[in-house]
Amino acid sequence: EGTYDFVEKTHAAHIVARDQDGRFLMIREYRYLLEKISIAQPAGGIEPSESPVDGAKREFREETGYEAATWIEVGKCAGMPFLTNEWLHVFYATDLTRVGTHDDEVTDVFLMTAQEIDDAIRDGRIWDGHAIAAWYMAKLHLGL
């Protein structure tokens, strides 16, 4: 008996994007609630009027200044079902083209190899649970 608080959401997208050299596009972003910089893949909310892939494409462009020609949804998960009803759609994007600059919420856009991502998860530099789940789904898709 008691009050159950939760955050009402719908869908979000996480984009694991790979360049022509096999490296993955990552971002650094300040996370206010934890008061620290996060390393993760580009991600963001999907508007109610958008399909998951359209929301992913918009967020990817806004957060990185890149577009991708090829999009594959590699998985879907509920990141925090005890706190929110949000579904996380994970996309693998390739054939990248730089078309502009990233928005102000992102401090840096950079590339990492698969081994560097694994190492950063292992040593705690990548600590965002959605980023770790998205990476795992992409690795399964890619057979890494």
TORNU-504542 format. One record per atom (N, C-alpha, C): y, z, x; residue in one letter; atom name. Coordinates in Angstrom, 3 decimals. Atoms other than C-alpha are relative to their C-alpha. Last residue first. Layout:
# TORNU-504542
+----------+----------+----------+---+----+
:        v :        w :        u : r :  a :
+----------+----------+----------+---+----+
:        Y :        Z :        X : A : CA :
...
+----------+----------+----------+---+----+
//
This chain:
# TORNU-504542
+----------+----------+----------+---+----+
:        v :        w :        u : r :  a :
+----------+----------+----------+---+----+
:   -0.376 :   -0.615 :   -1.283 : L :  N :
:   -9.056 :  -32.566 :   31.214 : L : CA :
:   -0.690 :    1.346 :    0.190 : L :  C :
:    1.201 :   -0.252 :   -0.796 : G :  N :
:  -10.818 :  -34.527 :   28.469 : G : CA :
:    0.293 :    0.583 :    1.367 : G :  C :
:   -0.010 :    0.830 :   -1.205 : L :  N :
:   -7.527 :  -35.926 :   27.158 : L : CA :
:   -1.274 :    0.156 :    0.847 : L :  C :
:   -0.149 :    1.406 :    0.380 : H :  N :
:   -7.953 :  -34.593 :   23.613 : H : CA :
:   -0.160 :   -0.925 :    1.224 : H :  C :
:    1.241 :    0.388 :    0.678 : L :  N :
:   -9.273 :  -31.253 :   24.883 : L : CA :
:    0.033 :   -1.480 :   -0.363 : L :  C :
:    1.046 :    0.106 :   -1.021 : K :  N :
:   -6.375 :  -31.033 :   27.326 : K : CA :
:   -1.345 :   -0.391 :   -0.621 : K :  C :
:   -0.205 :    1.265 :   -0.714 : A :  N :
:   -3.915 :  -31.796 :   24.517 : A : CA :
:   -1.080 :   -0.202 :    1.061 : A :  C :
:    0.384 :    1.094 :    0.893 : M :  N :
:   -5.357 :  -29.013 :   22.366 : M : CA :
:    0.156 :   -1.352 :    0.677 : M :  C :
:    1.459 :   -0.023 :    0.150 : Y :  N :
:   -5.190 :  -26.551 :   25.288 : Y : CA :
:   -0.477 :   -1.151 :   -0.903 : Y :  C :
:    0.580 :    0.519 :   -1.232 : W :  N :
:   -1.601 :  -27.543 :   26.096 : W : CA :
:   -1.522 :   -0.055 :   -0.102 : W :  C :
:   -0.228 :    1.451 :   -0.012 : A :  N :
:   -0.549 :  -27.051 :   22.475 : A : CA :
:   -0.627 :   -0.627 :    1.241 : A :  C :
:    0.898 :    0.612 :    0.986 : A :  N :
:   -2.153 :  -23.588 :   22.389 : A : CA :
:    0.136 :   -1.523 :    0.008 : A :  C :
:    1.358 :   -0.118 :   -0.530 : I :  N :
:   -0.400 :  -22.573 :   25.631 : I : CA :
:   -1.002 :   -0.640 :   -0.955 : I :  C :
:    0.109 :    0.918 :   -1.135 : A :  N :
:    2.966 :  -23.875 :   24.449 : A : CA :
:   -1.416 :    0.009 :    0.571 : A :  C :
:    0.080 :    1.359 :    0.553 : H :  N :
:    2.525 :  -22.132 :   21.083 : H : CA :
:   -0.154 :   -1.024 :    1.123 : H :  C :
:    1.318 :    0.236 :    0.586 : G :  N :
:    1.721 :  -18.862 :   22.852 : G : CA :
:   -0.171 :   -1.384 :   -0.605 : G :  C :
:   -0.164 :    0.316 :    1.420 : D :  N :
:    4.842 :  -18.987 :   25.034 : D : CA :
:   -1.364 :   -0.377 :   -0.590 : D :  C :
:    0.467 :   -1.140 :    0.789 : W :  N :
:    3.957 :  -17.339 :   28.383 : W : CA :
:    0.131 :   -0.228 :   -1.511 : W :  C :
:    0.059 :    0.531 :    1.369 : I :  N :
:    4.322 :  -20.159 :   30.908 : I : CA :
:   -0.663 :    1.083 :   -0.830 : I :  C :
:   -1.281 :    0.703 :    0.136 : R :  N :
:    5.423 :  -18.425 :   34.128 : R : CA :
:    0.097 :   -0.723 :   -1.338 : R :  C :
:   -0.933 :   -0.582 :    0.955 : G :  N :
:    2.531 :  -16.000 :   33.597 : G : CA :
:    1.362 :   -0.657 :   -0.090 : G :  C :
:   -0.826 :   -1.027 :   -0.651 : D :  N :
:    0.442 :  -16.692 :   36.710 : D : CA :
:    1.114 :    0.551 :   -0.891 : D :  C :
:    0.786 :   -1.015 :   -0.689 : R :  N :
:   -2.417 :  -18.453 :   34.886 : R : CA :
:    0.879 :    1.104 :    0.590 : R :  C :
:    0.597 :   -0.833 :    1.047 : I :  N :
:   -0.133 :  -20.343 :   32.511 : I : CA :
:   -0.734 :    1.176 :    0.648 : I :  C :
:   -1.105 :   -0.743 :    0.619 : A :  N :
:    1.961 :  -21.578 :   35.440 : A : CA :
:   -0.489 :    0.862 :   -1.163 : A :  C :
:   -0.396 :   -1.084 :   -0.905 : D :  N :
:   -1.198 :  -22.565 :   37.363 : D : CA :
:    1.090 :    0.867 :   -0.619 : D :  C :
:    1.084 :   -0.988 :   -0.017 : D :  N :
:   -2.520 :  -24.576 :   34.414 : D : CA :
:    0.368 :    1.206 :    0.869 : D :  C :
:   -0.041 :   -0.682 :    1.306 : I :  N :
:    0.855 :  -26.289 :   34.040 : I : CA :
:   -1.085 :    1.073 :   -0.055 : I :  C :
:   -1.160 :   -0.896 :   -0.012 : E :  N :
:    0.986 :  -27.060 :   37.777 : E : CA :
:    0.134 :    0.758 :   -1.318 : E :  C :
:    0.344 :   -1.164 :   -0.825 : Q :  N :
:   -2.555 :  -28.468 :   37.630 : Q : CA :
:    1.153 :    1.000 :    0.043 : Q :  C :
:    0.949 :   -0.825 :    0.762 : A :  N :
:   -1.638 :  -30.767 :   34.731 : A : CA :
:   -0.360 :    1.263 :    0.782 : A :  C :
:    1.351 :    0.551 :    0.041 : T :  N :
:    1.356 :  -32.019 :   36.708 : T : CA :
:   -0.880 :    0.916 :   -0.853 : T :  C :
:    1.033 :   -0.808 :   -0.657 : M :  N :
:    4.853 :  -30.903 :   35.798 : M : CA :
:   -1.318 :   -0.761 :   -0.060 : M :  C :
:    1.386 :    0.453 :    0.048 : L :  N :
:    8.019 :  -32.821 :   34.905 : L : CA :
:   -0.912 :    0.966 :    0.751 : L :  C :
:    0.620 :    0.288 :   -1.291 : F :  N :
:   11.529 :  -31.594 :   34.081 : F : CA :
:   -1.460 :   -0.374 :   -0.198 : F :  C :
:    1.138 :    0.850 :    0.335 : V :  N :
:   14.053 :  -31.076 :   31.277 : V : CA :
:   -0.596 :   -0.430 :    1.333 : V :  C :
:    0.525 :    0.916 :   -1.010 : D :  N :
:   16.466 :  -28.183 :   31.832 : D : CA :
:   -1.174 :   -0.782 :   -0.579 : D :  C :
:   -0.721 :   -0.116 :   -1.262 : T :  N :
:   18.666 :  -25.730 :   29.910 : T : CA :
:   -0.447 :   -1.023 :    1.032 : T :  C :
:    0.930 :    0.169 :   -1.112 : V :  N :
:   17.611 :  -26.710 :   26.398 : V : CA :
:    0.791 :    0.048 :    1.302 : V :  C :
:    0.904 :   -1.151 :    0.022 : E :  N :
:   19.767 :  -25.333 :   23.561 : E : CA :
:   -1.002 :   -0.038 :    1.149 : E :  C :
:   -0.470 :   -1.171 :   -0.726 : D :  N :
:   22.597 :  -27.693 :   24.511 : D : CA :
:   -0.971 :    1.176 :    0.010 : D :  C :
:   -0.996 :   -0.839 :    0.667 : D :  N :
:   20.877 :  -30.900 :   23.445 : D : CA :
:    0.259 :    1.280 :    0.791 : D :  C :
:    0.570 :   -1.037 :    0.859 : H :  N :
:   19.112 :  -33.299 :   25.801 : H : CA :
:    1.107 :    0.843 :   -0.603 : H :  C :
:    0.056 :   -1.318 :   -0.620 : T :  N :
:   20.691 :  -36.471 :   27.120 : T : CA :
:   -0.595 :    0.999 :   -0.981 : T :  C :
:   -1.214 :   -0.806 :    0.107 : G :  N :
:   20.196 :  -40.103 :   26.207 : G : CA :
:   -0.150 :    1.299 :    0.756 : G :  C :
:   -0.990 :    0.660 :    0.856 : V :  N :
:   17.604 :  -42.857 :   25.821 : V : CA :
:    1.307 :    0.777 :   -0.106 : V :  C :
:   -1.190 :   -0.861 :    0.083 : R :  N :
:   15.000 :  -42.072 :   28.501 : R : CA :
:    1.076 :   -0.763 :   -0.763 : R :  C :
:   -1.236 :    0.674 :   -0.389 : T :  N :
:   11.863 :  -44.037 :   27.663 : T : CA :
:    1.145 :    0.983 :   -0.135 : T :  C :
:   -1.288 :   -0.672 :    0.121 : L :  N :
:    8.351 :  -42.614 :   27.468 : L : CA :
:    1.149 :   -0.870 :    0.500 : L :  C :
:   -0.906 :    1.151 :   -0.063 : D :  N :
:    5.180 :  -44.628 :   26.891 : D : CA :
:    1.441 :    0.476 :   -0.216 : D :  C :
:   -0.027 :    0.756 :   -1.257 : T :  N :
:    3.213 :  -41.534 :   25.902 : T : CA :
:    0.967 :   -1.172 :   -0.139 : T :  C :
:   -0.906 :    1.147 :   -0.002 : A :  N :
:    3.189 :  -38.779 :   23.267 : A : CA :
:   -0.004 :   -0.657 :    1.372 : A :  C :
:    0.058 :    0.544 :   -1.351 : Y :  N :
:    0.455 :  -36.257 :   22.450 : Y : CA :
:    0.812 :   -1.282 :   -0.042 : Y :  C :
:    0.027 :    1.437 :   -0.249 : F :  N :
:    1.317 :  -34.348 :   19.297 : F : CA :
:   -0.094 :   -0.284 :    1.491 : F :  C :
:   -0.086 :    0.313 :   -1.423 : V :  N :
:    0.580 :  -30.801 :   18.171 : V : CA :
:   -0.198 :   -1.501 :    0.190 : V :  C :
:    0.623 :    1.309 :   -0.223 : H :  N :
:    1.356 :  -29.841 :   14.570 : H : CA :
:    0.218 :   -0.357 :    1.471 : H :  C :
:   -0.452 :    0.664 :   -1.206 : L :  N :
:    2.109 :  -26.115 :   14.189 : L : CA :
:   -0.810 :   -1.279 :    0.193 : L :  C :
:    1.042 :    0.769 :   -0.678 : W :  N :
:    1.691 :  -24.777 :   10.659 : W : CA :
:    0.634 :   -0.705 :    1.187 : W :  C :
:   -0.312 :    1.244 :   -0.700 : E :  N :
:    4.120 :  -22.075 :    9.501 : E : CA :
:   -1.244 :   -0.615 :    0.641 : E :  C :
:    0.935 :    0.990 :    0.542 : N :  N :
:    2.933 :  -19.420 :    7.018 : N : CA :
:    0.209 :   -1.370 :    0.644 : N :  C :
:   -0.597 :    1.173 :    0.628 : T :  N :
:    4.571 :  -16.698 :    9.078 : T : CA :
:   -1.085 :   -0.929 :   -0.534 : T :  C :
:   -1.444 :   -0.121 :    0.079 : L :  N :
:    3.930 :  -13.193 :   10.435 : L : CA :
:    0.665 :   -1.141 :   -0.760 : L :  C :
:   -0.325 :   -1.356 :    0.445 : F :  N :
:    0.168 :  -12.531 :   10.253 : F : CA :
:    1.494 :    0.173 :   -0.241 : F :  C :
:    0.248 :   -0.109 :    1.439 : P :  N :
:   -0.587 :  -16.269 :   10.440 : P : CA :
:    0.250 :    1.390 :   -0.585 : P :  C :
:   -0.124 :   -1.437 :    0.270 : M :  N :
:    1.103 :  -16.464 :   13.869 : M : CA :
:   -0.224 :    0.245 :   -1.492 : M :  C :
:   -0.288 :   -0.767 :   -1.198 : G :  N :
:    0.390 :  -19.843 :   15.469 : G : CA :
:    0.052 :    1.501 :   -0.197 : G :  C :
:   -0.927 :   -1.006 :    0.517 : A :  N :
:   -1.327 :  -21.517 :   12.538 : A : CA :
:    0.238 :    0.969 :    1.147 : A :  C :
:    0.435 :   -1.384 :    0.044 : C :  N :
:   -2.910 :  -24.547 :   14.155 : C : CA :
:    1.067 :    0.863 :   -0.661 : C :  C :
:   -0.866 :   -0.754 :    0.903 : K :  N :
:   -2.868 :  -28.329 :   14.131 : K : CA :
:   -0.526 :    1.429 :   -0.003 : K :  C :
:    0.453 :   -1.253 :    0.579 : G :  N :
:   -4.360 :  -30.779 :   16.568 : G : CA :
:    1.051 :    0.642 :   -0.874 : G :  C :
:    1.234 :   -0.464 :   -0.638 : V :  N :
:   -4.181 :  -33.972 :   18.584 : V : CA :
:   -0.499 :    1.321 :   -0.562 : V :  C :
:    0.116 :   -1.425 :    0.339 : E :  N :
:   -1.607 :  -35.880 :   16.533 : E : CA :
:   -1.358 :    0.481 :    0.501 : E :  C :
:    1.314 :   -0.360 :    0.550 : I :  N :
:   -1.173 :  -39.137 :   18.453 : I : CA :
:    0.037 :    1.484 :   -0.345 : I :  C :
:    0.118 :   -1.372 :    0.505 : W :  N :
:    2.199 :  -40.776 :   19.171 : W : CA :
:   -1.384 :    0.208 :   -0.594 : W :  C :
:    1.338 :   -0.306 :    0.512 : T :  N :
:    2.866 :  -43.897 :   21.266 : T : CA :
:   -0.085 :    1.481 :   -0.359 : T :  C :
:    0.485 :    1.096 :    0.834 : A :  N :
:    6.325 :  -45.414 :   21.833 : A : CA :
:   -1.332 :    0.332 :   -0.667 : A :  C :
:    1.350 :    0.425 :   -0.392 : A :  N :
:    7.970 :  -42.229 :   23.107 : A : CA :
:   -0.457 :   -1.090 :   -0.962 : A :  C :
:    0.804 :    0.464 :    1.131 : E :  N :
:   11.667 :  -41.353 :   23.049 : E : CA :
:   -1.351 :   -0.423 :    0.549 : E :  C :
:    1.017 :    1.046 :   -0.139 : Y :  N :
:   13.552 :  -39.276 :   25.590 : Y : CA :
:   -0.536 :   -0.411 :   -1.370 : Y :  C :
:   -0.699 :    1.249 :   -0.269 : G :  N :
:   16.805 :  -37.285 :   25.568 : G : CA :
:   -0.957 :   -1.163 :    0.221 : G :  C :
:    0.247 :    0.574 :   -1.324 : T :  N :
:   14.714 :  -34.118 :   25.949 : T : CA :
:    0.881 :   -1.193 :    0.348 : T :  C :
:    0.226 :   -0.991 :   -1.053 : E :  N :
:   15.404 :  -31.647 :   23.135 : E : CA :
:   -0.125 :   -0.595 :    1.395 : E :  C :
:   -1.069 :   -0.997 :   -0.101 : E :  N :
:   17.019 :  -33.985 :   20.609 : E : CA :
:   -0.168 :    0.900 :    1.218 : E :  C :
:   -1.241 :    0.684 :   -0.409 : R :  N :
:   14.670 :  -36.939 :   21.234 : R : CA :
:    1.129 :    1.018 :    0.217 : R :  C :
:    0.220 :    0.470 :   -1.361 : F :  N :
:   11.562 :  -34.754 :   21.073 : F : CA :
:    1.262 :   -0.660 :    0.548 : F :  C :
:   -0.118 :   -1.144 :   -0.899 : E :  N :
:   12.843 :  -32.962 :   17.966 : E : CA :
:   -0.145 :   -0.420 :    1.459 : E :  C :
:   -1.390 :   -0.457 :    0.018 : R :  N :
:   13.399 :  -36.258 :   16.156 : R : CA :
:    0.200 :    1.147 :    0.987 : R :  C :
:   -0.822 :    1.008 :   -0.691 : K :  N :
:   10.016 :  -37.706 :   17.172 : K : CA :
:    1.457 :    0.440 :    0.076 : K :  C :
:    0.306 :   -0.088 :   -1.432 : A :  N :
:    8.200 :  -34.503 :   16.188 : A : CA :
:    0.861 :   -0.980 :    0.791 : A :  C :
:   -0.641 :   -1.209 :   -0.502 : G :  N :
:    9.934 :  -34.444 :   12.795 : G : CA :
:   -0.218 :    0.157 :    1.495 : G :  C :
:   -1.435 :    0.280 :   -0.016 : D :  N :
:    8.898 :  -38.055 :   12.195 : D : CA :
:    0.792 :    1.205 :    0.503 : D :  C :
:   -0.296 :    0.860 :   -1.144 : V :  N :
:    5.329 :  -37.231 :   13.255 : V : CA :
:    1.487 :   -0.347 :    0.064 : V :  C :
:    0.135 :   -0.680 :   -1.290 : P :  N :
:    5.101 :  -34.228 :   10.910 : P : CA :
:    0.365 :   -0.887 :    1.192 : P :  C :
:    1.417 :   -0.098 :   -0.328 : S :  N :
:    6.505 :  -36.212 :    7.970 : S : CA :
:   -0.102 :    0.738 :    1.338 : S :  C :
:    0.601 :    0.769 :   -1.085 : E :  N :
:   10.086 :  -35.368 :    7.161 : E : CA :
:   -1.519 :    0.111 :    0.013 : E :  C :
:   -0.004 :    1.418 :    0.362 : S :  N :
:   11.838 :  -34.295 :    3.917 : S : CA :
:   -0.701 :   -0.882 :    1.027 : S :  C :
:    0.850 :    0.247 :    1.179 : P :  N :
:   10.891 :  -30.621 :    4.372 : P : CA :
:   -0.097 :   -1.477 :   -0.386 : P :  C :
:   -0.749 :   -0.124 :    1.248 : E :  N :
:   12.410 :  -30.689 :    7.910 : E : CA :
:   -0.916 :   -0.303 :   -1.190 : E :  C :
:    0.066 :    1.245 :    0.756 : I :  N :
:    9.987 :  -30.197 :   10.787 : I : CA :
:    0.715 :    0.236 :   -1.324 : I :  C :
:    0.339 :    0.022 :    1.414 : G :  N :
:   10.918 :  -27.368 :   13.105 : G : CA :
:    0.015 :   -1.389 :   -0.597 : G :  C :
:   -1.006 :   -0.380 :    0.972 : G :  N :
:   10.916 :  -27.629 :   16.847 : G : CA :
:   -0.493 :   -0.145 :   -1.414 : G :  C :
:    0.539 :   -0.403 :    1.299 : A :  N :
:    9.089 :  -28.350 :   20.053 : A : CA :
:    1.143 :    0.291 :   -0.958 : A :  C :
:   -0.992 :    0.106 :    1.070 : P :  N :
:    9.507 :  -29.748 :   23.568 : P : CA :
:   -0.642 :    0.324 :   -1.355 : P :  C :
:   -0.193 :    1.377 :    0.399 : Q :  N :
:    6.774 :  -28.453 :   25.892 : Q : CA :
:    1.112 :   -0.035 :   -1.056 : Q :  C :
:    0.887 :    0.470 :    1.068 : A :  N :
:    7.221 :  -25.010 :   27.313 : A : CA :
:    0.162 :   -1.510 :   -0.157 : A :  C :
:    0.446 :    1.345 :   -0.372 : I :  N :
:    8.878 :  -22.975 :   30.047 : I : CA :
:   -1.004 :   -0.419 :   -1.058 : I :  C :
:    1.351 :    0.443 :    0.321 : S :  N :
:   10.737 :  -20.000 :   28.581 : S : CA :
:   -0.221 :   -1.393 :    0.578 : S :  C :
:    0.215 :    1.445 :    0.043 : I :  N :
:   13.801 :  -18.313 :   30.022 : I : CA :
:   -1.475 :   -0.284 :   -0.254 : I :  C :
:    0.468 :    0.653 :   -1.221 : K :  N :
:   14.262 :  -14.654 :   29.207 : K : CA :
:   -0.195 :   -1.488 :   -0.236 : K :  C :
:   -1.035 :   -0.017 :   -1.040 : E :  N :
:   15.886 :  -12.258 :   26.742 : E : CA :
:   -0.495 :   -0.575 :    1.324 : E :  C :
:    0.652 :   -0.586 :   -1.180 : L :  N :
:   12.724 :  -11.773 :   24.648 : L : CA :
:    0.934 :    0.045 :    1.208 : L :  C :
:    0.729 :   -1.200 :    0.413 : L :  N :
:   14.485 :  -12.294 :   21.313 : L : CA :
:   -0.678 :    0.701 :    1.174 : L :  C :
:   -0.844 :   -1.176 :    0.201 : Y :  N :
:   17.008 :  -14.640 :   22.894 : Y : CA :
:   -0.784 :    1.266 :   -0.347 : Y :  C :
:    0.527 :   -0.610 :    1.215 : R :  N :
:   14.587 :  -17.203 :   24.247 : R : CA :
:    0.668 :    1.353 :   -0.191 : R :  C :
:   -0.186 :   -1.441 :    0.073 : Y :  N :
:   16.453 :  -19.326 :   26.801 : Y : CA :
:   -0.493 :    0.510 :   -1.352 : Y :  C :
:   -0.863 :   -0.380 :    1.119 : E :  N :
:   14.970 :  -22.798 :   27.148 : E : CA :
:    0.101 :    1.519 :   -0.046 : E :  C :
:   -0.352 :   -1.414 :   -0.151 : R :  N :
:   13.320 :  -24.610 :   30.026 : R : CA :
:    1.007 :    0.307 :   -1.095 : R :  C :
:   -1.383 :   -0.455 :    0.131 : I :  N :
:   11.685 :  -27.871 :   29.092 : I : CA :
:    0.101 :    1.471 :    0.366 : I :  C :
:   -0.141 :   -1.407 :    0.384 : M :  N :
:    8.536 :  -29.769 :   30.030 : M : CA :
:    1.482 :    0.331 :   -0.130 : M :  C :
:   -1.391 :   -0.376 :    0.204 : L :  N :
:    7.566 :  -33.434 :   30.278 : L : CA :
:    0.071 :    1.419 :   -0.548 : L :  C :
:   -0.328 :   -0.424 :    1.360 : F :  N :
:    4.033 :  -33.892 :   31.599 : F : CA :
:    1.437 :    0.504 :   -0.066 : F :  C :
:   -0.637 :   -1.315 :    0.063 : R :  N :
:    3.052 :  -35.883 :   34.692 : R : CA :
:    0.460 :    0.283 :   -1.431 : R :  C :
:    0.958 :   -1.034 :    0.372 : G :  N :
:    0.531 :  -38.739 :   34.627 : G : CA :
:    0.572 :    1.408 :   -0.037 : G :  C :
:    0.639 :   -0.517 :   -1.210 : D :  N :
:    2.688 :  -41.231 :   36.572 : D : CA :
:   -0.977 :    1.143 :   -0.291 : D :  C :
:    0.875 :    1.042 :   -0.543 : Q :  N :
:    3.536 :  -43.237 :   33.430 : Q : CA :
:   -0.710 :    0.431 :    1.283 : Q :  C :
:   -0.675 :    1.185 :   -0.531 : D :  N :
:    4.922 :  -40.109 :   31.765 : D : CA :
:   -1.009 :   -0.958 :    0.627 : D :  C :
:    0.456 :    0.359 :   -1.344 : R :  N :
:    3.039 :  -37.695 :   29.530 : R : CA :
:    0.704 :   -1.264 :    0.478 : R :  C :
:   -0.372 :    1.370 :   -0.360 : A :  N :
:    4.435 :  -35.906 :   26.494 : A : CA :
:   -0.338 :   -0.271 :    1.455 : A :  C :
:    0.506 :    0.090 :   -1.364 : V :  N :
:    2.840 :  -32.819 :   24.926 : V : CA :
:    0.184 :   -1.466 :    0.399 : V :  C :
:    0.260 :    1.320 :   -0.562 : I :  N :
:    4.999 :  -32.431 :   21.826 : I : CA :
:   -0.425 :    0.107 :    1.456 : I :  C :
:    0.002 :   -0.250 :   -1.439 : H :  N :
:    4.980 :  -29.333 :   19.617 : H : CA :
:   -0.446 :   -1.298 :    0.644 : H :  C :
:    0.675 :    0.962 :   -0.872 : A :  N :
:    5.891 :  -29.805 :   15.972 : A : CA :
:    0.140 :    0.445 :    1.448 : A :  C :
:   -0.693 :    0.206 :   -1.268 : A :  N :
:    6.746 :  -27.264 :   13.285 : A : CA :
:   -0.813 :   -0.991 :    0.824 : A :  C :
:    0.694 :    0.655 :   -1.101 : H :  N :
:    5.801 :  -26.929 :    9.635 : H : CA :
:    0.894 :   -0.079 :    1.226 : H :  C :
:    0.915 :    1.038 :    0.446 : T :  N :
:    6.632 :  -24.867 :    6.578 : T : CA :
:   -0.775 :   -0.559 :    1.185 : T :  C :
:   -0.222 :    1.251 :   -0.726 : K :  N :
:    8.340 :  -21.571 :    7.147 : K : CA :
:   -0.913 :   -1.056 :   -0.605 : K :  C :
:    0.403 :    1.186 :    0.765 : E :  N :
:    8.695 :  -18.278 :    5.245 : E : CA :
:    0.391 :   -1.258 :    0.779 : E :  C :
:   -0.999 :    1.053 :   -0.113 : V :  N :
:    8.922 :  -15.390 :    7.701 : V : CA :
:   -0.546 :   -1.232 :   -0.707 : V :  C :
:    0.413 :    1.213 :   -0.699 : F :  N :
:    6.898 :  -12.312 :    6.773 : F : CA :
:    1.156 :   -0.988 :    0.005 : F :  C :
:   -1.071 :    0.927 :   -0.332 : D :  N :
:    7.313 :   -8.725 :    5.613 : D : CA :
:   -0.568 :   -1.193 :    0.747 : D :  C :
:    0.486 :    0.978 :   -0.974 : Y :  N :
:    4.505 :   -6.828 :    3.899 : Y : CA :
:    1.111 :   -1.010 :    0.227 : Y :  C :
:   -0.719 :    1.269 :   -0.055 : T :  N :
:    5.781 :   -3.722 :    2.159 : T : CA :
:   -0.587 :   -0.885 :    1.088 : T :  C :
:   -1.222 :    0.059 :   -0.789 : G :  N :
:    3.449 :   -0.864 :    1.328 : G : CA :
:    0.621 :   -1.376 :   -0.055 : G :  C :
:   -1.166 :    0.000 :    0.836 : E :  N :
:    0.000 :    0.000 :    0.000 : E : CA :
:    1.237 :    0.000 :    0.886 : E :  C :
+----------+----------+----------+---+----+
//
